[in-house]
Amino acid sequence: MHNMRFHIIALSGIIVTVLIIFASSGKLESPPEQKPKAQTQTILDATGTTKQIVIEEPIGDRFVTIWEGRWGLNCNEIADRFRNRRPGAPPAPPKQLVKFNNVRDKIAPLCDGKRDCEFIADVETLGNPAPNSGCRPTLELVYRCYSYDRPWRVTANMGEMVTINCKNK
């Protein structure tokens, strides 16, 4: 028993000596923090197309990926109401004036691969989905922050600032 105690004390002394030597030589200091470099990632978008995006400031795999962008689908209902105003005429079948997912390709270059993005939902940025209809289009976006993330939705009226943020999701 006395012999075992001697070995424990001796081993403890050796460990303390080694730690003091390493601490005084600077080997235990943390390496300087390095900023991550931009990286390229391949993603599969909502249309089933594979594309490369550049992630400017990656934080794990959190970055915006636009899945759907609908600008002015609300104008279809307004156009149909005007088409069915003729007295005595049978109702006209619905006309798809504005197509589904009509601005994803315009918004994706603004936001894909970034941690956050902002833009104004207006005719200058997104185009006029229903010219001469008198309709004020509404924007509906579906995006993800991770490849396996649930879809996030954003809705904005014409002239409003759209903010997409994947920093804290």
DSSP file (Angstrom, degrees, kcal/mol; ACC not computed):
  #  RESIDUE AA STRUCTURE BP1 BP2  ACC     N-H-->O    O-->H-N    N-H-->O    O-->H-N    TCO  KAPPA ALPHA  PHI   PSI    X-CA   Y-CA   Z-CA
    1    1 A M     >        0   0    0      0, 0.0     4,-1.9     0, 0.0     5,-0.2   0.000 360.0 360.0 360.0 -41.5    0.0    0.0    0.0
    2    2 A H  H  >  +     0   0    0      1,-0.2     4,-1.7     2,-0.2     5,-0.1   0.881 360.0  52.1 -62.8 -37.9    2.9    2.3    0.9
    3    3 A N  H  > S+     0   0    0      2,-0.2     4,-1.8     1,-0.2    -1,-0.2   0.871 107.0  52.2 -65.9 -39.1    4.5    1.6   -2.5
    4    4 A M  H  > S+     0   0    0      1,-0.2     4,-2.0     2,-0.2    -1,-0.2   0.895 107.7  51.7 -65.5 -41.4    1.2    2.4   -4.4
    5    5 A R  H  X S+     0   0    0     -4,-1.9     4,-2.3     1,-0.2    -1,-0.2   0.895 107.3  53.5 -63.2 -40.6    1.0    5.8   -2.6
    6    6 A F  H  X S+     0   0    0     -4,-1.7     4,-2.5     1,-0.2    -1,-0.2   0.908 108.7  49.1 -60.3 -43.2    4.6    6.6   -3.6
    7    7 A H  H  X S+     0   0    0     -4,-1.8     4,-2.7     2,-0.2    -1,-0.2   0.884 110.2  50.3 -66.7 -38.9    3.8    5.8   -7.3
    8    8 A I  H  X S+     0   0    0     -4,-2.0     4,-2.3     2,-0.2    -1,-0.2   0.924 113.0  46.3 -64.6 -43.7    0.7    8.0   -7.3
    9    9 A I  H  X S+     0   0    0     -4,-2.3     4,-2.0     2,-0.2    -2,-0.2   0.917 114.3  48.0 -65.3 -42.8    2.6   10.9   -5.8
   10   10 A A  H  X S+     0   0    0     -4,-2.5     4,-2.0     2,-0.2    -2,-0.2   0.923 112.4  48.4 -63.6 -45.1    5.5   10.5   -8.2
   11   11 A L  H  X S+     0   0    0     -4,-2.7     4,-2.3     1,-0.2    -1,-0.2   0.891 110.5  51.9 -63.6 -40.8    3.2   10.3  -11.2
   12   12 A S  H  X S+     0   0    0     -4,-2.3     4,-2.3     1,-0.2    -1,-0.2   0.900 108.6  51.3 -62.2 -41.0    1.3   13.4  -10.1
   13   13 A G  H  X S+     0   0    0     -4,-2.0     4,-2.1     1,-0.2    -2,-0.2   0.893 109.7  49.5 -63.3 -40.5    4.6   15.3   -9.8
   14   14 A I  H  X S+     0   0    0     -4,-2.0     4,-2.4     2,-0.2    -2,-0.2   0.918 110.8  49.6 -65.2 -43.5    5.6   14.3  -13.3
   15   15 A I  H  X S+     0   0    0     -4,-2.3     4,-2.4     1,-0.2    -2,-0.2   0.920 111.4  48.5 -62.9 -44.4    2.2   15.4  -14.7
   16   16 A V  H  X S+     0   0    0     -4,-2.3     4,-2.2     1,-0.2    -1,-0.2   0.906 111.2  50.9 -62.2 -41.7    2.5   18.8  -13.0
   17   17 A T  H  X S+     0   0    0     -4,-2.1     4,-2.1     2,-0.2    -2,-0.2   0.915 110.6  48.4 -62.6 -44.4    6.0   19.3  -14.3
   18   18 A V  H  X S+     0   0    0     -4,-2.4     4,-2.4     1,-0.2     5,-0.2   0.910 111.3  50.4 -63.4 -43.0    5.0   18.5  -17.9
   19   19 A L  H  X S+     0   0    0     -4,-2.4     4,-2.6     1,-0.2    -1,-0.2   0.895 109.6  50.5 -63.2 -39.5    2.1   20.9  -17.7
   20   20 A I  H  X S+     0   0    0     -4,-2.2     4,-2.1     2,-0.2    -1,-0.2   0.898 110.7  49.7 -64.8 -40.2    4.3   23.7  -16.3
   21   21 A I  H  X S+     0   0    0     -4,-2.1     4,-1.3     2,-0.2    -2,-0.2   0.933 113.7  44.8 -64.7 -45.7    6.8   23.1  -19.2
   22   22 A F  H  X>S+     0   0    0     -4,-2.4     5,-1.4     1,-0.2     4,-0.7   0.901 112.8  51.4 -65.7 -40.7    4.1   23.2  -21.8
   23   23 A A  H ><5S+     0   0    0     -4,-2.6     3,-0.6     1,-0.2    -1,-0.2   0.895 111.2  47.1 -64.2 -39.8    2.4   26.3  -20.3
   24   24 A S  H 3<5S+     0   0    0     -4,-2.1    -1,-0.2     1,-0.2    -2,-0.2   0.748 109.3  54.7 -75.4 -21.6    5.7   28.2  -20.2
   25   25 A S  H 3<5S-     0   0    0     -4,-1.3    -1,-0.2    -5,-0.2    -2,-0.2   0.572 110.1-120.4 -87.2  -8.0    6.5   27.3  -23.8
   26   26 A G  T X<5S+     0   0    0     -4,-0.7     3,-1.0    -3,-0.6    -3,-0.2   0.562  75.4 126.8  84.6   7.7    3.2   28.6  -25.1
   27   27 A K  T 3 < +     0   0    0     -5,-1.4    -4,-0.2     1,-0.2    -5,-0.1   0.687  66.9  58.9 -72.6 -18.4    2.1   25.3  -26.6
   28   28 A L  T 3  S+     0   0    0     -6,-0.6    -1,-0.2    -5,-0.1    -5,-0.1   0.479  79.2 112.2 -91.9  -1.6   -1.3   25.4  -24.7
   29   29 A E  S <  S-     0   0    0     -3,-1.0    -6,-0.0     1,-0.1     0, 0.0  -0.388  75.5-106.9 -70.3 149.0   -2.5   28.7  -26.3
   30   30 A S        -     0   0    0      1,-0.1    -1,-0.1    -2,-0.1     3,-0.1  -0.482  36.6-108.8 -71.9 144.2   -5.4   28.6  -28.6
   31   31 A P        -     0   0    0      0, 0.0    -1,-0.1     0, 0.0     3,-0.1  -0.407  46.8 -87.5 -68.6 152.7   -4.6   29.0  -32.3
   32   32 A P        -     0   0    0      0, 0.0     2,-0.3     0, 0.0    -3,-0.0  -0.327  49.3-103.9 -62.0 143.0   -5.8   32.4  -33.8
   33   33 A E        -     0   0    0     -3,-0.1     2,-0.4     1,-0.0    -3,-0.0  -0.496  35.9-150.7 -71.0 131.5   -9.3   32.3  -35.1
   34   34 A Q        -     0   0    0     -2,-0.3    -1,-0.0    -3,-0.1     3,-0.0  -0.870  13.5-123.3-106.9 137.0   -9.5   32.1  -38.8
   35   35 A K        -     0   0    0     -2,-0.4     2,-0.0     1,-0.1    22,-0.0  -0.604  35.6-111.7 -75.2 132.1  -12.3   33.5  -40.8
   36   36 A P        -     0   0    0      0, 0.0     2,-0.2     0, 0.0    -1,-0.1  -0.352  30.8-126.6 -65.6 145.6  -13.9   30.9  -43.0
   37   37 A K        -     0   0    0      1,-0.1    18,-0.1    20,-0.1    -3,-0.0  -0.488  33.7 -85.7 -87.7 160.6  -13.4   31.3  -46.8
   38   38 A A        -     0   0    0     -2,-0.2     2,-0.3    19,-0.1    18,-0.2  -0.355  51.1-165.3 -62.1 144.9  -16.2   31.4  -49.3
   39   39 A Q  E     -A   55   0A   0     16,-1.8    16,-3.5    -3,-0.1     2,-0.4  -0.940  17.1-126.4-134.4 157.8  -17.1   27.9  -50.5
   40   40 A T  E     -A   54   0A   0     -2,-0.3     2,-0.4    14,-0.2    14,-0.2  -0.857  26.2-174.9-104.2 137.4  -19.1   26.5  -53.3
   41   41 A Q  E     -A   53   0A   0     12,-2.7    12,-2.6    -2,-0.4     2,-0.5  -0.989  21.1-133.6-133.2 142.8  -22.0   24.1  -52.6
   42   42 A T  E     +A   52   0A   0     -2,-0.4     2,-0.3    10,-0.2    10,-0.2  -0.826  31.7 178.3 -94.4 129.1  -24.2   22.1  -55.0
   43   43 A I  E     -A   51   0A   0      8,-2.7     8,-2.4    -2,-0.5     2,-0.6  -0.867  29.4-131.1-127.5 162.5  -27.9   22.2  -54.2
   44   44 A L  E     -A   50   0A   0     -2,-0.3     6,-0.2     6,-0.2     2,-0.0  -0.969  30.5-153.8-111.4 117.3  -31.1   20.8  -55.7
   45   45 A D    >   -     0   0    0      4,-2.4     3,-1.9    -2,-0.6    22,-0.1  -0.205  34.3 -88.2 -87.5-177.7  -33.7   23.6  -56.0
   46   46 A A  T 3  S+     0   0    0     20,-0.4    21,-0.1     1,-0.3    -1,-0.1   0.728 124.9  57.6 -65.0 -23.3  -37.5   23.3  -56.1
   47   47 A T  T 3  S-     0   0    0      2,-0.1    -1,-0.3    20,-0.0     3,-0.1   0.506 118.4-109.0 -84.6  -3.2  -37.6   22.7  -59.9
   48   48 A G  S <  S+     0   0    0     -3,-1.9     2,-0.4     1,-0.3    -2,-0.1   0.560  73.9 139.3  87.5   8.8  -35.3   19.7  -59.5
   49   49 A T        -     0   0    0      1,-0.0    -4,-2.4     2,-0.0     2,-0.4  -0.711  49.1-136.0 -89.6 135.4  -32.4   21.5  -61.1
   50   50 A T  E     +A   44   0A   0     -2,-0.4     2,-0.3    -6,-0.2    -6,-0.2  -0.759  34.0 168.5 -87.3 133.2  -28.9   21.0  -59.7
   51   51 A K  E     -A   43   0A   0     -8,-2.4    -8,-2.7    -2,-0.4     2,-0.4  -0.981  33.2-121.6-144.6 158.3  -26.9   24.2  -59.4
   52   52 A Q  E     -A   42   0A   0     -2,-0.3     2,-0.3   -10,-0.2   -10,-0.2  -0.831  28.6-174.8 -97.8 133.2  -23.8   25.6  -57.8
   53   53 A I  E     -A   41   0A   0    -12,-2.6   -12,-2.7    -2,-0.4     2,-0.6  -0.958  22.0-130.2-125.9 150.3  -24.0   28.5  -55.3
   54   54 A V  E     -A   40   0A   0     -2,-0.3     2,-0.8   -14,-0.2   -14,-0.2  -0.874  14.3-150.9 -98.8 124.5  -21.2   30.4  -53.6
   55   55 A I  E     -A   39   0A   0    -16,-3.5   -16,-1.8    -2,-0.6    59,-0.2  -0.858  10.3-168.6 -97.0 109.7  -21.7   30.7  -49.9
   56   56 A E  S    S+     0   0    0     57,-1.0    -1,-0.2    -2,-0.8    58,-0.1   0.927  79.1  12.5 -69.8 -48.2  -19.9   34.0  -49.0
   57   57 A E  S    S-     0   0    0     56,-0.3    -1,-0.3   -19,-0.1   -19,-0.1  -0.685  85.3-160.1-129.9  77.6  -19.8   33.7  -45.2
   58   58 A P        -     0   0    0      0, 0.0     2,-0.4     0, 0.0     3,-0.1  -0.297  16.8-175.9 -67.3 140.5  -20.7   30.2  -44.3
   59   59 A I  S >  S-     0   0    0      3,-0.5     3,-2.1     1,-0.0     2,-0.4  -0.862  71.4 -60.5-128.0  94.7  -21.9   29.2  -40.8
   60   60 A G  T 3  S-     0   0    0     -2,-0.4    -1,-0.0     1,-0.2     0, 0.0  -0.527 108.1 -37.8  62.3-122.2  -22.2   25.5  -41.0
   61   61 A D  T 3  S+     0   0    0     -2,-0.4     2,-0.8    -3,-0.1    -1,-0.2   0.022  98.5 131.0-122.5  28.6  -24.7   25.0  -43.7
   62   62 A R    <   +     0   0    0     -3,-2.1    -3,-0.5    84,-0.1     2,-0.3  -0.737  29.0 125.5 -84.5 110.7  -27.1   27.9  -42.9
   63   63 A F        -     0   0    0     82,-2.3    52,-0.2    -2,-0.8     2,-0.2  -0.973  61.3 -92.4-159.6 156.4  -27.7   29.9  -46.1
   64   64 A V        +     0   0    0     50,-3.1    49,-2.5    47,-0.4     2,-0.4  -0.494  34.4 179.1 -74.8 135.1  -30.8   31.1  -48.1
   65   65 A T  E     -B  144   0B   0     79,-1.7    79,-1.9    -2,-0.2     2,-0.4  -0.946  22.1-141.4-133.0 115.5  -32.1   28.9  -50.9
   66   66 A I  E     +B  143   0B   0     -2,-0.4   -20,-0.4    77,-0.2    77,-0.3  -0.638  24.4 172.9 -77.5 124.7  -35.2   30.2  -52.6
   67   67 A W  E     +     0   0B   0     75,-3.0     2,-0.3    -2,-0.4    76,-0.2   0.815  65.1   9.6 -99.8 -42.0  -37.6   27.4  -53.4
   68   68 A E  E     -B  142   0B   0     74,-2.0    74,-2.3    36,-0.1    -1,-0.4  -0.996  54.4-173.8-141.4 145.4  -40.6   29.3  -54.8
   69   69 A G  E     +B  141   0B   0     -2,-0.3    34,-2.5    72,-0.2    35,-0.7  -0.904   6.9 179.9-141.2 111.9  -41.3   32.9  -55.7
   70   70 A R  E     -B  140   0B   0     70,-2.9    70,-2.8    -2,-0.4     2,-0.6  -0.954   1.8-177.4-117.1 120.6  -44.9   34.0  -56.7
   71   71 A W  E     -B  139   0B   0     -2,-0.5    68,-0.2    28,-0.3    28,-0.1  -0.944  69.8  -4.0-122.3 108.4  -45.4   37.6  -57.6
   72   72 A G  S >  S+     0   0    0     66,-2.6     3,-1.8    -2,-0.6     4,-0.4   0.662  72.5 139.2  90.8  17.4  -49.0   38.7  -58.4
   73   73 A L  T >> S+     0   0    0     65,-0.5     3,-1.2     1,-0.3     4,-0.6   0.814  72.0  66.5 -61.9 -26.1  -50.9   35.5  -58.2
   74   74 A N  H 3> S+     0   0    0     64,-0.3     4,-1.1     1,-0.2     3,-0.3   0.725  88.0  68.3 -63.9 -20.1  -53.6   37.6  -56.4
   75   75 A C  H <> S+     0   0    0     -3,-1.8     4,-2.5     1,-0.2    -1,-0.2   0.749  86.2  67.7 -72.0 -23.9  -54.0   39.4  -59.8
   76   76 A N  H <> S+     0   0    0     -3,-1.2     4,-2.2    -4,-0.4    19,-0.2   0.920 100.2  48.2 -60.5 -43.8  -55.5   36.2  -61.3
   77   77 A E  H  X S+     0   0    0     -4,-0.6     4,-1.9    -3,-0.3    -1,-0.2   0.897 112.0  48.9 -64.7 -40.9  -58.6   36.5  -59.1
   78   78 A I  H  X S+     0   0    0     -4,-1.1     4,-1.8     2,-0.2    -2,-0.2   0.917 111.0  50.0 -65.4 -43.3  -59.1   40.2  -59.9
   79   79 A A  H  X S+     0   0    0     -4,-2.5     4,-1.8     1,-0.2    -2,-0.2   0.892 109.8  51.4 -63.1 -39.7  -58.8   39.5  -63.7
   80   80 A D  H  X S+     0   0    0     -4,-2.2     4,-1.4     1,-0.2    -1,-0.2   0.876 106.1  54.5 -65.5 -37.9  -61.3   36.7  -63.4
   81   81 A R  H  < S+     0   0    0     -4,-1.9     3,-0.2     1,-0.2    -1,-0.2   0.911 110.0  46.7 -61.6 -41.8  -63.8   39.0  -61.6
   82   82 A F  H >< S+     0   0    0     -4,-1.8     3,-1.2     1,-0.2    -1,-0.2   0.858 109.3  54.4 -69.1 -34.4  -63.6   41.5  -64.4
   83   83 A R  H 3< S+     0   0    0     -4,-1.8     3,-0.5     1,-0.3    -1,-0.2   0.783 107.2  51.8 -69.0 -26.7  -64.0   38.9  -67.1
   84   84 A N  T 3< S+     0   0    0     -4,-1.4    -1,-0.3    -3,-0.2    -2,-0.2   0.112  81.4  95.9 -98.0  21.6  -67.2   37.6  -65.5
   85   85 A R    <   +     0   0    0     -3,-1.2    -1,-0.2     2,-0.1    -2,-0.1   0.553  48.5 113.9 -88.7  -7.5  -68.9   41.0  -65.4
   86   86 A R  S >  S-     0   0    0     -3,-0.5     3,-1.3    -4,-0.1     2,-0.1  -0.494  73.6-119.1 -69.2 123.0  -70.9   40.7  -68.6
   87   87 A P  T 3  S+     0   0    0      0, 0.0    -1,-0.1     0, 0.0    -2,-0.1  -0.390  90.8   4.7 -64.9 133.8  -74.6   40.6  -67.6
   88   88 A G  T 3  S+     0   0    0      1,-0.3    -2,-0.1    -2,-0.1    -3,-0.0   0.308  98.8 123.0  80.6 -10.2  -76.4   37.4  -68.7
   89   89 A A    <   -     0   0    0     -3,-1.3    -1,-0.3     1,-0.1     3,-0.1  -0.585  69.8-106.7 -84.5 147.2  -73.2   35.7  -70.0
   90   90 A P        -     0   0    0      0, 0.0    -4,-0.1     0, 0.0    -1,-0.1  -0.395  50.7 -85.7 -67.0 150.9  -72.1   32.4  -68.5
   91   91 A P        -     0   0    0      0, 0.0    -7,-0.1     0, 0.0    -6,-0.0  -0.308  44.5-123.6 -60.1 136.1  -69.1   32.6  -66.2
   92   92 A A        -     0   0    0    -12,-0.2     3,-0.1     1,-0.1    -8,-0.1  -0.522  30.8-102.6 -76.0 146.2  -65.8   32.5  -68.1
   93   93 A P        -     0   0    0      0, 0.0    -1,-0.1     0, 0.0     0, 0.0  -0.374  51.4 -85.2 -65.5 150.6  -63.4   29.7  -67.1
   94   94 A P        -     0   0    0      0, 0.0     2,-0.5     0, 0.0   -17,-0.1  -0.281  42.6-147.2 -58.3 138.3  -60.6   31.0  -64.9
   95   95 A K        -     0   0    0    -19,-0.2     2,-1.7    -3,-0.1     3,-0.2  -0.926  10.7-134.9-109.8 132.0  -57.6   32.3  -66.9
   96   96 A Q        +     0   0    0     -2,-0.5     3,-0.1     1,-0.2   -20,-0.0  -0.603  37.8 162.1 -86.1  80.2  -54.1   31.9  -65.5
   97   97 A L        +     0   0    0     -2,-1.7     2,-0.5     1,-0.2    -1,-0.2   0.930  69.5  38.5 -64.4 -46.9  -52.9   35.4  -66.2
   98   98 A V  S    S-     0   0    0     -3,-0.2    -1,-0.2   -25,-0.2     2,-0.2  -0.918  87.9-135.0-109.6 130.3  -50.0   35.1  -63.7
   99   99 A K    >   -     0   0    0     -2,-0.5     3,-0.7    30,-0.1   -28,-0.3  -0.476  24.8 -99.0 -85.9 153.8  -48.1   31.8  -63.6
  100  100 A F  T 3  S+     0   0    0      1,-0.2    -1,-0.1    -2,-0.2   -30,-0.1  -0.410 105.1  12.4 -67.1 143.4  -47.1   29.9  -60.4
  101  101 A N  T 3  S+     0   0    0      1,-0.1     3,-0.4    -2,-0.1     4,-0.3   0.872  80.9 153.4  58.1  42.1  -43.4   30.4  -59.4
  102  102 A N    <   +     0   0    0     -3,-0.7   -32,-0.2     1,-0.2    -1,-0.1   0.595  66.6  34.3 -82.1 -12.5  -42.9   33.2  -61.8
  103  103 A V  S >> S+     0   0    0    -34,-2.5     4,-2.1     2,-0.1     3,-0.8   0.282  79.6 104.3-126.5  11.9  -40.1   35.2  -60.0
  104  104 A R  H 3> S+     0   0    0    -35,-0.7     4,-2.7    -3,-0.4    -2,-0.1   0.910  84.1  52.8 -58.2 -40.9  -38.0   32.5  -58.4
  105  105 A D  H 34 S+     0   0    0     -4,-0.3    -1,-0.3     1,-0.2    -2,-0.1   0.707 110.5  47.9 -70.3 -19.0  -35.3   33.0  -61.1
  106  106 A K  H <4 S+     0   0    0     -3,-0.8     4,-0.4     2,-0.1    -1,-0.2   0.818 117.7  39.4 -85.8 -34.3  -35.3   36.7  -60.4
  107  107 A I  H >X S+     0   0    0     -4,-2.1     4,-1.5     1,-0.1     3,-0.9   0.831 101.9  70.1 -86.1 -34.0  -35.0   36.4  -56.6
  108  108 A A  H 3X S+     0   0    0     -4,-2.7     4,-2.7    -5,-0.3     3,-0.5   0.892  97.2  51.1 -54.6 -45.2  -32.6   33.4  -56.4
  109  109 A P  H 34 S+     0   0    0      0, 0.0    -1,-0.3     0, 0.0    -2,-0.1   0.796 110.7  51.1 -64.3 -24.3  -29.6   35.4  -57.7
  110  110 A L  H <4 S+     0   0    0     -3,-0.9    -2,-0.2    -4,-0.4     8,-0.2   0.806 129.6  12.9 -76.5 -29.7  -30.3   38.1  -55.1
  111  111 A C  H >< S+     0   0    0     -4,-1.5     3,-1.9    -3,-0.5   -47,-0.4   0.742  86.8 112.3-123.5 -33.3  -30.4   35.7  -52.1
  112  112 A D  T 3< S+     0   0    0     -4,-2.7   -58,-0.2    -5,-0.3   -47,-0.2  -0.201  88.9  15.2 -56.6 134.0  -29.2   32.2  -52.7
  113  113 A G  T 3  S+     0   0    0    -49,-2.5   -57,-1.0     1,-0.3   -56,-0.3   0.453 102.9 109.3  85.5   2.0  -26.0   31.3  -50.8
  114  114 A K  S <  S-     0   0    0     -3,-1.9   -50,-3.1   -50,-0.3    -1,-0.3  -0.724  71.4-130.8-107.7 159.8  -26.2   34.3  -48.4
  115  115 A R  S    S-     0   0    0      1,-0.3    51,-3.5    -2,-0.3    52,-0.4   0.814  91.2  -6.5 -76.2 -30.6  -27.0   34.3  -44.7
  116  116 A D  E     -D  165   0C   0     49,-0.2     2,-0.3    50,-0.2    -1,-0.3  -0.982  64.7-171.9-155.8 161.0  -29.6   37.1  -45.2
  117  117 A C  E     -D  164   0C   0     47,-2.3    47,-2.7    -2,-0.3     2,-0.3  -0.990   5.2-160.6-155.2 156.2  -30.8   39.4  -48.0
  118  118 A E  E     +D  163   0C   0     -2,-0.3     2,-0.3    45,-0.2    45,-0.2  -0.994  18.3 153.0-138.3 143.2  -33.1   42.3  -48.4
  119  119 A F  E     -D  162   0C   0     43,-1.7    43,-3.6    -2,-0.3     2,-0.5  -0.965  42.1-103.6-159.4 165.1  -34.9   43.8  -51.4
  120  120 A I  E     -D  161   0C   0     -2,-0.3     2,-1.4    41,-0.2    41,-0.2  -0.824  27.1-130.2 -97.7 131.7  -38.0   45.8  -52.2
  121  121 A A        +     0   0    0     39,-2.8    38,-4.1    -2,-0.5    39,-0.4  -0.669  61.3 124.6 -79.4  94.9  -41.0   44.0  -53.7
  122  122 A D  S  > S-     0   0    0     -2,-1.4     4,-2.7    36,-0.2     5,-0.4  -0.916  76.0 -98.9-147.4 173.2  -41.8   46.3  -56.6
  123  123 A V  H  > S+     0   0    0     -2,-0.3     4,-1.9     1,-0.2    -1,-0.1   0.826 118.2  57.8 -66.3 -33.3  -42.2   46.4  -60.4
  124  124 A E  H  4 S+     0   0    0      2,-0.2    -1,-0.2     1,-0.2     4,-0.1   0.894 116.3  33.9 -64.6 -39.6  -38.6   47.6  -60.9
  125  125 A T  H  4 S+     0   0    0     -3,-0.2    -2,-0.2    -5,-0.2    -1,-0.2   0.891 135.7  21.0 -81.8 -42.3  -37.1   44.6  -59.1
  126  126 A L  H  < S-     0   0    0     -4,-2.7    -3,-0.2     1,-0.2    -2,-0.2   0.505 102.0-121.1-111.3  -7.2  -39.6   41.8  -60.0
  127  127 A G     <  -     0   0    0     -4,-1.9    -1,-0.2    -5,-0.4    -2,-0.1  -0.162  40.2 -64.3  87.2 171.6  -41.3   43.1  -63.2
  128  128 A N        -     0   0    0      1,-0.1    -1,-0.1    -4,-0.1    -5,-0.0  -0.868  43.2-170.3-100.5 109.1  -45.0   43.7  -63.7
  129  129 A P  S    S+     0   0    0      0, 0.0    -1,-0.1     0, 0.0   -30,-0.1   0.771  82.1  23.7 -72.7 -25.0  -46.8   40.4  -63.5
  130  130 A A  S >  S-     0   0    0      5,-0.2     3,-1.4   -32,-0.1     5,-0.4  -0.596  80.2-161.8-142.0  75.4  -50.2   41.6  -64.8
  131  131 A P  T 3  S+     0   0    0      0, 0.0    -3,-0.0     0, 0.0     0, 0.0  -0.258  75.8  10.5 -61.3 146.5  -49.8   44.8  -66.9
  132  132 A N  T 3  S+     0   0    0      1,-0.1     0, 0.0     3,-0.1     0, 0.0   0.673  97.7 106.8  62.0  21.0  -52.9   46.9  -67.4
  133  133 A S  S <  S-     0   0    0     -3,-1.4     3,-0.1     2,-0.2    -1,-0.1   0.639  79.7-131.6-100.0 -16.6  -54.9   44.9  -64.8
  134  134 A G        +     0   0    0     -4,-0.3     2,-0.3     1,-0.3    -2,-0.0   0.624  59.2 142.1  75.2  12.1  -54.9   47.6  -62.1
  135  135 A C        -     0   0    0     -5,-0.4    -1,-0.3   -63,-0.0    -5,-0.2  -0.658  51.4-141.9 -91.2 139.9  -53.8   45.0  -59.6
  136  136 A R        -     0   0    0     -2,-0.3   -64,-0.1    -3,-0.1    22,-0.1  -0.887  33.4-134.8 -96.3 105.7  -51.3   45.6  -56.8
  137  137 A P        -     0   0    0      0, 0.0    21,-0.9     0, 0.0     2,-0.4  -0.214  10.8-145.7 -67.5 151.2  -49.3   42.4  -56.8
  138  138 A T  E     - C   0 157B   0     19,-0.2   -66,-2.6    20,-0.0   -65,-0.5  -0.918  11.7-136.7-112.3 140.7  -48.4   40.5  -53.6
  139  139 A L  E     -BC  71 156B   0     17,-3.5    17,-2.3    -2,-0.4     2,-0.4  -0.846  17.5-174.1-100.1 133.0  -45.1   38.5  -53.3
  140  140 A E  E     -BC  70 155B   0    -70,-2.8   -70,-2.9    -2,-0.4     2,-0.4  -0.988   8.7-175.2-125.9 120.5  -45.1   35.1  -51.7
  141  141 A L  E     -BC  69 154B   0     13,-3.1    13,-2.0    -2,-0.4     2,-0.4  -0.898  14.6-165.8-117.1 145.2  -41.7   33.4  -51.1
  142  142 A V  E     +BC  68 153B   0    -74,-2.3   -75,-3.0    -2,-0.4   -74,-2.0  -0.999  25.0 159.1-124.7 126.7  -40.8   30.0  -49.9
  143  143 A Y  E     -BC  66 152B   0      9,-2.4     9,-3.3    -2,-0.4     2,-0.3  -0.907  27.1-142.5-141.3 167.6  -37.2   29.5  -48.8
  144  144 A R  E     -B   65   0B   0    -79,-1.9   -79,-1.7    -2,-0.3     3,-0.1  -0.946   8.1-160.4-130.8 153.6  -35.0   27.2  -46.7
  145  145 A C  S    S+     0   0    0      5,-0.3   -82,-2.3    -2,-0.3     2,-0.3   0.612  84.8  31.1-105.4 -19.7  -32.0   27.9  -44.5
  146  146 A Y  S >  S-     0   0    0    -84,-0.2     3,-1.0     4,-0.2    -1,-0.2  -0.905  85.0-115.5-129.3 159.1  -30.7   24.3  -44.4
  147  147 A S  T 3  S+     0   0    0     -2,-0.3    -1,-0.1     1,-0.2  -103,-0.0   0.807 121.8  36.2 -65.5 -26.6  -30.9   21.7  -47.0
  148  148 A Y  T 3  S+     0   0    0      2,-0.0    -1,-0.2    -3,-0.0     2,-0.0   0.215  95.5 121.1-108.3  13.0  -33.1   19.6  -44.6
  149  149 A D    <   -     0   0    0     -3,-1.0     3,-0.1     1,-0.1     0, 0.0  -0.294  69.7-103.2 -75.3 158.0  -34.9   22.6  -43.1
  150  150 A R        -     0   0    0      1,-0.1    -5,-0.3    -2,-0.0     2,-0.2  -0.454  50.1 -89.9 -72.1 155.7  -38.6   23.2  -43.1
  151  151 A P        -     0   0    0      0, 0.0     2,-0.4     0, 0.0    -7,-0.2  -0.493  39.3-152.3 -69.1 135.6  -39.9   25.7  -45.7
  152  152 A W  E     -C  143   0B   0     -9,-3.3    -9,-2.4    -2,-0.2     2,-0.4  -0.846  10.0-148.3-104.6 146.3  -40.1   29.3  -44.4
  153  153 A R  E     -C  142   0B   0     -2,-0.4     2,-0.4   -11,-0.2   -11,-0.2  -0.924  14.7-176.7-121.6 142.3  -42.6   31.7  -45.9
  154  154 A V  E     -C  141   0B   0    -13,-2.0   -13,-3.1    -2,-0.4     2,-0.4  -0.999   4.3-169.6-133.8 135.8  -42.5   35.4  -46.4
  155  155 A T  E     +C  140   0B   0     -2,-0.4     2,-0.3   -15,-0.2   -15,-0.2  -0.985  10.0 172.4-125.7 138.0  -45.4   37.5  -47.9
  156  156 A A  E     -C  139   0B   0    -17,-2.3   -17,-3.5    -2,-0.4     2,-0.2  -0.999  24.5-133.1-145.1 143.8  -45.0   41.2  -48.9
  157  157 A N  E >   -C  138   0B   0     -2,-0.3     3,-2.1   -19,-0.2   -36,-0.3  -0.492  52.5 -70.2 -86.7 164.9  -47.2   43.7  -50.6
  158  158 A M  T 3  S+     0   0    0    -21,-0.9   -36,-0.2     1,-0.3    -1,-0.1  -0.314 122.4  20.9 -58.4 132.5  -45.9   45.9  -53.4
  159  159 A G  T 3  S+     0   0    0    -38,-4.1    -1,-0.3     1,-0.3     2,-0.2   0.279  95.2 123.4  93.1  -9.2  -43.5   48.5  -52.2
  160  160 A E    <   -     0   0    0     -3,-2.1   -39,-2.8   -39,-0.4     2,-0.4  -0.539  66.4-111.7 -86.5 151.7  -42.6   46.6  -48.9
  161  161 A M  E     -D  120   0C   0    -41,-0.2     2,-0.5    -2,-0.2   -41,-0.2  -0.667  27.3-149.1 -79.1 131.3  -39.1   45.6  -47.9
  162  162 A V  E     -D  119   0C   0    -43,-3.6   -43,-1.7    -2,-0.4     2,-0.5  -0.911  14.0-171.0-103.5 126.4  -38.6   41.9  -47.9
  163  163 A T  E     -D  118   0C   0     -2,-0.5     2,-0.5   -45,-0.2   -45,-0.2  -0.977   7.1-175.8-122.1 124.3  -36.1   40.5  -45.4
  164  164 A I  E     -D  117   0C   0    -47,-2.7   -47,-2.3    -2,-0.5     2,-0.4  -0.983   8.5-177.9-118.4 126.9  -34.9   37.0  -45.3
  165  165 A N  E     +D  116   0C   0     -2,-0.5   -49,-0.2   -49,-0.2     3,-0.1  -0.971  22.2 166.0-133.9 118.9  -32.6   36.0  -42.5
  166  166 A C    >   +     0   0    0    -51,-3.5     3,-0.6    -2,-0.4   -50,-0.2   0.289  58.0  96.7-107.9   7.3  -31.0   32.6  -41.9
  167  167 A K  T 3  S+     0   0    0    -52,-0.4    -1,-0.1     1,-0.2   -51,-0.1   0.890  95.6  27.7 -64.0 -39.4  -28.5   33.8  -39.3
  168  168 A N  T 3         0   0    0      1,-0.2    -1,-0.2    -3,-0.1    -2,-0.1   0.174 360.0 360.0-112.5  17.5  -30.6   32.7  -36.3
  169  169 A K    <         0   0    0     -3,-0.6    -1,-0.2   -24,-0.0    -2,-0.1   0.441 360.0 360.0-101.6 360.0  -32.6   29.8  -37.7
